[in-house]
Amino acid sequence: MDYLWIDFYRSHLHRFNHLCYELMSGLEIERKFLVKKKGDTYKRAAFSCSHIQQGYIPSDAATVRIRRRDDHAFLTIKGKSQDGGLSRYEFEKEITLDEALQLLRLCRGGIIDKHRYLVKSPDGQHIFEVDEFHGDNDGLVMAEVELSSADETFKKPDFIGAEVTGDRRFYNKHMLKEPFSTWRHTLPEEYR
């Protein structure tokens, strides 16, 4: 059964890459930042926390992610970025936990394990998703904010540090191949 799904997936994936930039409603625009290690400020400011485990199905044409978030699961397909990591097409569909468990068996390279904290910007206009990583990526804390346009302005909470948008080292999929534990020494002390 898994092989039938893989064949279907491969035969239709090449069309996805061409369609992804035509479907602007699915355009994801986000900026990524490191979080300063001044205690647990982001945890105290959070209005929500969830546990996330995710893996990636091998693909050259797009990023195919299977995610379990608490009692929910999602299949996400992301196109390639055309602007240095700032935006790309994203398709996401909720799937059953059983489907997620089956699809996670197709993932390669391991599983990303993290807790996500949701924190409002100081003016309340944006939500920052703050990810605290575990396992081989333990010690890394990053924040993302989704925007409606590339030039949209936003207020950052005090714990937000250096911007890392477009830096491949901070892509979850990349951290499976080269975990934070192998290069944490390259960052300033306030982010370790």
C-alpha positions as CSV (number, residue, x, y, z in Angstrom):
1,M,0.0,0.0,0.0
2,D,2.8,2.4,0.8
3,Y,4.3,1.9,-2.6
4,L,1.1,2.9,-4.4
5,W,1.0,6.1,-2.4
6,I,4.7,6.9,-3.2
7,D,4.1,6.2,-6.9
8,F,1.1,8.5,-7.0
9,Y,3.0,11.2,-5.0
10,R,6.0,11.1,-7.3
11,S,3.9,11.2,-10.5
12,H,2.0,14.3,-9.4
13,L,4.8,16.2,-7.5
14,H,6.4,17.7,-10.6
15,R,3.1,19.5,-11.4
16,F,3.0,20.8,-7.8
17,N,6.1,22.9,-8.3
18,H,4.6,24.7,-11.3
19,L,1.3,25.3,-9.7
20,C,2.6,26.5,-6.3
21,Y,3.4,30.1,-7.5
22,E,0.1,30.5,-9.3
23,L,-1.9,29.8,-6.2
24,M,-1.2,33.0,-4.2
25,S,-3.8,32.3,-1.6
26,G,-1.4,29.7,-0.2
27,L,1.6,32.0,-0.2
28,E,3.4,31.9,3.2
29,I,5.4,34.9,4.1
30,E,7.4,34.6,7.3
31,R,10.5,35.9,9.0
32,K,12.7,33.9,11.4
33,F,14.7,35.1,14.4
34,L,16.9,33.6,17.1
35,V,15.6,34.0,20.6
36,K,17.8,35.5,23.3
37,K,18.5,33.3,26.3
38,K,17.4,35.6,29.0
39,G,15.6,33.2,31.2
40,D,12.2,32.0,30.0
41,T,10.6,35.3,29.0
42,Y,8.9,33.9,26.0
43,K,7.3,31.1,28.1
44,R,5.9,33.6,30.6
45,A,4.5,35.7,27.7
46,A,3.0,32.7,25.9
47,F,-0.8,32.3,25.6
48,S,-0.5,28.7,24.2
49,C,2.0,25.9,24.2
50,S,2.0,22.6,22.2
51,H,4.2,19.6,21.6
52,I,5.2,19.0,17.9
53,Q,6.9,16.1,16.3
54,Q,7.5,16.2,12.6
55,G,9.3,14.3,9.8
56,Y,10.0,14.8,6.1
57,I,9.3,12.6,3.1
58,P,12.2,12.8,0.6
59,S,11.5,15.1,-2.3
60,D,13.5,17.3,-4.6
61,A,10.6,19.4,-5.9
62,A,9.1,20.5,-2.6
63,T,9.3,20.1,1.2
64,V,6.8,17.4,2.3
65,R,6.2,17.5,6.0
66,I,4.2,15.2,8.3
67,R,3.5,16.9,11.6
68,R,1.8,15.8,14.8
69,R,0.8,18.7,17.1
70,D,-0.7,17.5,20.3
71,D,-3.8,15.6,19.3
72,H,-3.9,16.8,15.7
73,A,-1.9,15.9,12.6
74,F,-1.1,17.6,9.3
75,L,0.3,17.0,5.9
76,T,2.1,20.1,4.6
77,I,3.7,20.6,1.2
78,K,5.9,23.7,0.7
79,G,7.3,24.9,-2.6
80,K,10.7,26.3,-3.1
81,S,11.4,29.9,-2.1
82,Q,12.0,32.4,-4.9
83,D,13.2,35.3,-2.6
84,G,15.8,34.0,-0.2
85,G,13.5,32.2,2.2
86,L,11.0,35.0,2.9
87,S,8.1,33.4,1.1
88,R,6.9,30.3,-0.6
89,Y,3.7,28.4,-1.4
90,E,2.3,26.2,1.3
91,F,-0.5,23.7,1.2
92,E,-1.6,22.1,4.5
93,K,-4.3,19.6,5.2
94,E,-5.3,18.1,8.5
95,I,-5.1,14.3,8.5
96,T,-5.9,11.7,11.1
97,L,-3.4,10.6,13.8
98,D,-3.4,7.1,12.3
99,E,-2.6,8.6,8.8
100,A,0.2,10.6,10.3
101,L,1.7,7.6,12.0
102,Q,1.6,5.7,8.7
103,L,3.2,8.6,6.8
104,L,5.9,9.2,9.4
105,R,7.1,5.7,8.6
106,L,8.0,7.1,5.1
107,C,10.0,10.0,6.5
108,R,13.8,9.8,6.3
109,G,16.5,11.4,8.6
110,G,14.7,11.3,11.9
111,I,12.1,13.3,13.7
112,I,12.2,17.0,14.8
113,D,10.9,17.2,18.4
114,K,10.0,20.7,19.8
115,H,7.6,22.7,21.9
116,R,5.9,25.7,20.3
117,Y,4.9,28.7,22.3
118,L,2.6,31.4,20.9
119,V,3.3,34.9,21.9
120,K,1.6,38.1,20.8
121,S,3.7,41.0,19.6
122,P,3.9,44.0,21.9
123,D,1.1,45.8,19.9
124,G,-1.0,42.7,19.7
125,Q,-1.1,42.7,15.9
126,H,1.0,39.6,15.2
127,I,1.7,36.2,16.7
128,F,5.2,34.9,17.2
129,E,5.6,31.1,17.1
130,V,8.6,30.4,19.4
131,D,10.0,26.9,19.0
132,E,12.2,25.3,21.7
133,F,13.9,22.3,20.2
134,H,14.8,19.0,21.9
135,G,17.1,16.0,21.1
136,D,20.1,16.8,18.9
137,N,18.8,20.3,18.5
138,D,18.4,20.9,22.2
139,G,19.3,24.5,23.2
140,L,18.1,26.1,20.0
141,V,15.1,28.5,20.4
142,M,13.8,30.3,17.3
143,A,10.8,32.5,16.6
144,E,8.8,33.0,13.4
145,V,6.2,35.6,12.5
146,E,3.9,35.3,9.5
147,L,3.2,38.4,7.5
148,S,0.6,39.4,4.8
149,S,3.3,41.1,2.7
150,A,7.1,41.1,2.5
151,D,7.3,44.7,3.5
152,E,4.8,44.6,6.4
153,T,6.0,46.2,9.6
154,F,5.7,44.5,13.0
155,K,6.8,45.0,16.6
156,K,9.2,42.5,18.1
157,P,9.0,41.3,21.7
158,D,12.2,42.0,23.7
159,F,13.4,38.4,23.6
160,I,13.7,38.4,19.7
161,G,17.3,38.5,18.5
162,A,19.2,38.2,15.2
163,E,17.2,37.5,12.1
164,V,18.0,34.2,10.3
165,T,15.4,34.3,7.5
166,G,16.8,32.3,4.6
167,D,19.7,30.8,6.5
168,R,19.3,27.1,5.7
169,R,20.9,26.0,9.0
170,F,17.7,27.0,10.7
171,Y,15.3,25.0,8.4
172,N,13.8,22.2,10.4
173,K,14.5,19.8,7.5
174,H,18.1,20.8,7.4
175,M,18.5,20.3,11.2
176,L,17.8,16.6,10.7
177,K,21.0,16.4,8.6
178,E,23.1,18.9,10.5
179,P,21.7,19.2,14.0
180,F,22.3,22.3,16.2
181,S,24.5,20.2,18.5
182,T,27.2,20.1,15.7
183,W,27.3,23.9,15.1
184,R,26.0,25.6,18.2
185,H,29.5,26.9,18.9
186,T,29.3,29.1,15.8
187,L,26.6,31.3,17.4
188,P,27.1,34.1,19.9
189,E,26.7,32.9,23.6
190,E,23.3,34.7,24.0
191,Y,21.7,32.2,21.5
192,R,23.3,29.0,22.8
